Amino acid sequence: MNYLYLLLNLGSLSVPFLFSFHPKLKFYTHWKGLALGILAGMLLFIPWDVFFTINQYWGFNPTYYLGKTILGLPVEEWLFFICIPYACVFTHYALLYYFPNLKLKNKTTKLVSYLLIFLFFVVAIYNTDKWYTLINFGVATILTCVVITKSSEILQSYLLTFLVMLIPFFIVNGILTGSFIPNEVVWYNDSENLGIRMFTIPVEDSIYAFSLILLNLYIIKIFENRKTN
């Protein structure tokens, strides 16, 4: 089933894309900012991805992708950084449209954010011998620091909407890591991570997702603020 990874990407994108033109949601109005966010995400995460693949910290099962690669990464992996951020950012804005009060108080947001920063930092520092853990939690530490300092209002809602995004995350990433199928689409060298799995998903993947989507939201916010000024 060499088209499985492609189907997961396109399946994740399909409904959010179609509903982007909903006359009330009008998600397409965020496309320019989102395009910049996706580009920023690819500039950060693609080199990381290439480095990890070359060094076999993780890799891809050829049974589940079409066989075309760019810089050693399946084309489907490149599409991942377009389809998944699009779907998640759409989910964030859709939730805020239907539940406009879905946000934490500013004081609570700062408390939770600083606790997360502390947790991310401690995990990174105590796992300098594990590349996926170190870089993953290190990036999350820096990014969360920047956002809580520059645009804390993003985290007021994102800390809650991300919990909702974890539902499709467990489905899609679960399949990618071997749930419901004979073998994993993406395999991991557990000597480079904590070895803690949520079902079949390395715990680092949830932090990876947290950073990837937060980066997109932050870039969108910067773009839209400059556009209105």
C-alpha angles and dihedrals in degrees: 000000000000093000096060096101090048091050092051090053096046093041090053091050101041104076096038090049094050093047091047086088095053105135092232101039096042091182090167087076087073095052098103093052091042091051089056090046092051090048091050090049092051092048089055104034103034096063088046089050093049092048093050093047094049090050092044095239082136136352146179131260108232089210089075106041133060096250100247114124138184117198088349094305123112114250086241090062090056089049089052090069090055104038101042098046089046092052094044096045089048089052090051093053094041091053091050091050094053095034105032092171093056095120141102124241113265093248092051091046092054092046094050092042094051090047089052091047090052092048093047091048095048093048091049094048094048093048105048089136092061112073100198093047095044098048095037097052091036092057091045090052094051096041095048090049091053095047096045088050099043106026111010090162088074091061092047088073102020094062086063102035090050089062088059091047089057088074096066088033091063090049100046098034090041090060091045091054096045109277114142093002133082095248137010123268089212119032126199134211098228092201086073096052139045093269090231113134131194095210097310096337121101108235089235090067091069091055090046089055091045091056096042094054095039090054090053093049091048093051091048090051092051092048095048093045091054091046092056095045 
